[in-house]
Amino acid sequence: MKRTMICCAAFLSLSACAVPGDFCDVVPFEKRFEATETAPQMLKTDREDVKQIRVENEYGRRHCSW
């Protein structure tokens, strides 16, 4: 039990050190959907997700080399 707790503590402390990179490293290209089918359906069912994707795409166009 003690060994398991030590391993868990070591794993958690090391995982906090991971740095994934900036936005352009994490999101390497813009998100696109099939305009005739997927986009209209997403607007009906997941409008907030569509807004977030739009914000990410606009940010990426301005700050990354997309």
N, CA and C atoms as a LAMMPS dump frame, in Angstrom:
ITEM: TIMESTEP
0
ITEM: NUMBER OF ATOMS
198
ITEM: BOX BOUNDS ff ff ff
-5.0000000000000000e+02 5.0000000000000000e+02
-5.0000000000000000e+02 5.0000000000000000e+02
-5.0000000000000000e+02 5.0000000000000000e+02
ITEM: ATOMS id mol type element x y z
1 1 1 N 0.822 -1.194 0
2 1 2 C 0 0 0
3 1 3 C 0.872 1.267 0
4 2 1 N 1.909 1.232 0.841
5 2 2 C 2.79 2.391 0.931
6 2 3 C 3.503 2.628 -0.404
7 3 1 N 3.931 1.55 -1.038
8 3 2 C 4.617 1.655 -2.324
9 3 3 C 3.683 2.237 -3.391
10 4 1 N 2.431 1.807 -3.379
11 4 2 C 1.439 2.318 -4.329
12 4 3 C 1.236 3.813 -4.144
13 5 1 N 1.15 4.247 -2.915
14 5 2 C 0.963 5.676 -2.629
15 5 3 C 2.173 6.494 -3.089
16 6 1 N 3.354 5.956 -2.91
17 6 2 C 4.563 6.659 -3.349
18 6 3 C 4.579 6.768 -4.865
19 7 1 N 4.217 5.684 -5.549
20 7 2 C 4.168 5.709 -7.011
21 7 3 C 3.139 6.716 -7.512
22 8 1 N 1.973 6.749 -6.876
23 8 2 C 0.932 7.708 -7.269
24 8 3 C 1.399 9.143 -7.058
25 9 1 N 2.029 9.404 -5.933
26 9 2 C 2.522 10.75 -5.652
27 9 3 C 3.598 11.163 -6.658
28 10 1 N 4.479 10.24 -6.998
29 10 2 C 5.532 10.542 -7.98
30 10 3 C 4.925 10.81 -9.354
31 11 1 N 3.965 9.993 -9.744
32 11 2 C 3.311 10.187 -11.036
33 11 3 C 2.614 11.536 -11.1
34 12 1 N 1.862 11.896 -10.074
35 12 2 C 1.148 13.174 -10.071
36 12 3 C 2.098 14.358 -10.11
37 13 1 N 3.188 14.274 -9.372
38 13 2 C 4.129 15.396 -9.369
39 13 3 C 4.831 15.537 -10.721
40 14 1 N 5.145 14.423 -11.374
41 14 2 C 5.79 14.493 -12.687
42 14 3 C 4.82 14.906 -13.781
43 15 1 N 3.579 14.515 -13.681
44 15 2 C 2.614 14.875 -14.717
45 15 3 C 2.311 16.372 -14.7
46 16 1 N 2.504 17.027 -13.586
47 16 2 C 2.285 18.466 -13.508
48 16 3 C 3.361 19.235 -14.263
49 17 1 N 4.473 18.6 -14.574
50 17 2 C 5.576 19.257 -15.27
51 17 3 C 5.388 19.283 -16.786
52 18 1 N 4.465 18.524 -17.31
53 18 2 C 4.271 18.449 -18.757
54 18 3 C 3.709 19.762 -19.29
55 19 1 N 4.367 20.307 -20.292
56 19 2 C 3.932 21.543 -20.923
57 19 3 C 3.571 21.217 -22.372
58 20 1 N 2.281 21.285 -22.738
59 20 2 C 1.887 20.87 -24.075
60 20 3 C 2.298 21.822 -25.19
61 21 1 N 2.57 23.067 -24.899
62 21 2 C 2.913 24.042 -25.92
63 21 3 C 1.867 25.131 -26.016
64 22 1 N 2.058 26.041 -26.952
65 22 2 C 1.086 27.112 -27.094
66 22 3 C -0.079 26.656 -27.972
67 23 1 N -1.022 27.531 -28.212
68 23 2 C -2.236 27.202 -28.963
69 23 3 C -1.9 26.635 -30.338
70 24 1 N -0.952 27.227 -31.018
71 24 2 C -0.61 26.801 -32.38
72 24 3 C 0.012 25.408 -32.402
73 25 1 N 0.659 24.996 -31.319
74 25 2 C 1.2 23.639 -31.232
75 25 3 C 0.102 22.621 -30.947
76 26 1 N -0.834 23.003 -30.091
77 26 2 C -1.888 22.085 -29.67
78 26 3 C -2.96 21.944 -30.739
79 27 1 N -3.292 23.037 -31.414
80 27 2 C -4.316 23.025 -32.466
81 27 3 C -3.615 23.386 -33.776
82 28 1 N -3.123 22.394 -34.539
83 28 2 C -2.285 22.684 -35.698
84 28 3 C -3.021 23.162 -36.943
85 29 1 N -4.334 23.059 -36.979
86 29 2 C -5.093 23.503 -38.151
87 29 3 C -6.528 23.811 -37.728
88 30 1 N -7.244 24.531 -38.584
89 30 2 C -8.609 24.9 -38.231
90 30 3 C -9.559 23.711 -38.355
91 31 1 N -10.667 23.798 -37.663
92 31 2 C -11.678 22.745 -37.693
93 31 3 C -12.712 23.094 -38.759
94 32 1 N -13.002 22.139 -39.616
95 32 2 C -13.974 22.338 -40.69
96 32 3 C -14.985 21.199 -40.69
97 33 1 N -16.172 21.505 -41.185
98 33 2 C -17.233 20.517 -41.281
99 33 3 C -17.849 20.563 -42.661
100 34 1 N -18.434 19.471 -43.053
101 34 2 C -19.145 19.396 -44.328
102 34 3 C -20.299 20.4 -44.285
103 35 1 N -20.259 21.374 -45.162
104 35 2 C -21.219 22.479 -45.113
105 35 3 C -22.656 22.038 -45.378
106 36 1 N -22.845 21.013 -46.179
107 36 2 C -24.205 20.65 -46.557
108 36 3 C -24.922 19.807 -45.511
109 37 1 N -24.176 19.068 -44.686
110 37 2 C -24.819 18.18 -43.727
111 37 3 C -24.448 18.477 -42.278
112 38 1 N -23.174 18.422 -41.967
113 38 2 C -22.739 18.506 -40.578
114 38 3 C -22.956 19.884 -39.978
115 39 1 N -22.571 20.927 -40.673
116 39 2 C -22.665 22.281 -40.116
117 39 3 C -24.098 22.664 -39.755
118 40 1 N -25.094 22.491 -40.616
119 40 2 C -26.457 22.851 -40.221
120 40 3 C -26.969 22.036 -39.026
121 41 1 N -26.61 20.758 -38.982
122 41 2 C -27.05 19.925 -37.854
123 41 3 C -26.402 20.387 -36.557
124 42 1 N -25.119 20.731 -36.617
125 42 2 C -24.445 21.216 -35.408
126 42 3 C -25.039 22.534 -34.935
127 43 1 N -25.423 23.388 -35.855
128 43 2 C -26.052 24.645 -35.448
129 43 3 C -27.372 24.396 -34.723
130 44 1 N -28.082 23.361 -35.119
131 44 2 C -29.346 23.032 -34.45
132 44 3 C -29.129 22.428 -33.075
133 45 1 N -28.137 21.541 -32.945
134 45 2 C -28.001 20.767 -31.713
135 45 3 C -26.877 21.223 -30.786
136 46 1 N -25.827 21.827 -31.327
137 46 2 C -24.644 22.171 -30.529
138 46 3 C -24.156 23.58 -30.83
139 47 1 N -25.035 24.545 -30.762
140 47 2 C -24.697 25.919 -31.137
141 47 3 C -23.523 26.466 -30.326
142 48 1 N -23.441 26.186 -29.045
143 48 2 C -22.337 26.706 -28.221
144 48 3 C -20.991 26.123 -28.671
145 49 1 N -20.973 24.857 -29.056
146 49 2 C -19.736 24.26 -29.568
147 49 3 C -19.315 24.921 -30.879
148 50 1 N -20.283 25.223 -31.734
149 50 2 C -19.991 25.887 -33.008
150 50 3 C -19.392 27.265 -32.755
151 51 1 N -19.925 27.987 -31.77
152 51 2 C -19.372 29.304 -31.433
153 51 3 C -17.925 29.182 -30.964
154 52 1 N -17.644 28.183 -30.127
155 52 2 C -16.285 27.992 -29.625
156 52 3 C -15.33 27.622 -30.756
157 53 1 N -15.776 26.778 -31.663
158 53 2 C -14.944 26.405 -32.816
159 53 3 C -14.65 27.629 -33.67
160 54 1 N -15.639 28.473 -33.852
161 54 2 C -15.44 29.697 -34.64
162 54 3 C -14.399 30.603 -33.989
163 55 1 N -14.478 30.754 -32.682
164 55 2 C -13.505 31.582 -31.955
165 55 3 C -12.104 30.997 -32.104
166 56 1 N -11.973 29.674 -31.946
167 56 2 C -10.659 29.033 -32.092
168 56 3 C -10.116 29.213 -33.508
169 57 1 N -10.967 29.034 -34.512
170 57 2 C -10.519 29.186 -35.898
171 57 3 C -10.077 30.615 -36.188
172 58 1 N -10.819 31.602 -35.706
173 58 2 C -10.437 33.005 -35.931
174 58 3 C -9.12 33.33 -35.232
175 59 1 N -8.957 32.832 -34.009
176 59 2 C -7.702 33.055 -33.284
177 59 3 C -6.534 32.417 -34.035
178 60 1 N -6.735 31.187 -34.489
179 60 2 C -5.682 30.485 -35.219
180 60 3 C -5.29 31.177 -36.504
181 61 1 N -6.274 31.714 -37.228
182 61 2 C -5.964 32.434 -38.474
183 61 3 C -5.133 33.678 -38.195
184 62 1 N -5.386 34.336 -37.07
185 62 2 C -4.655 35.563 -36.735
186 62 3 C -3.266 35.284 -36.173
187 63 1 N -3.121 34.2 -35.385
188 63 2 C -1.872 34.007 -34.619
189 63 3 C -1.034 32.816 -35.06
190 64 1 N -1.56 31.93 -35.866
191 64 2 C -0.804 30.755 -36.31
192 64 3 C -0.595 30.828 -37.819
193 65 1 N 0.188 29.943 -38.35
194 65 2 C 0.438 29.959 -39.802
195 65 3 C -0.496 28.986 -40.512
196 66 1 N -1.779 29.204 -40.367
197 66 2 C -2.767 28.325 -41.02
198 66 3 C -2.995 28.798 -42.411
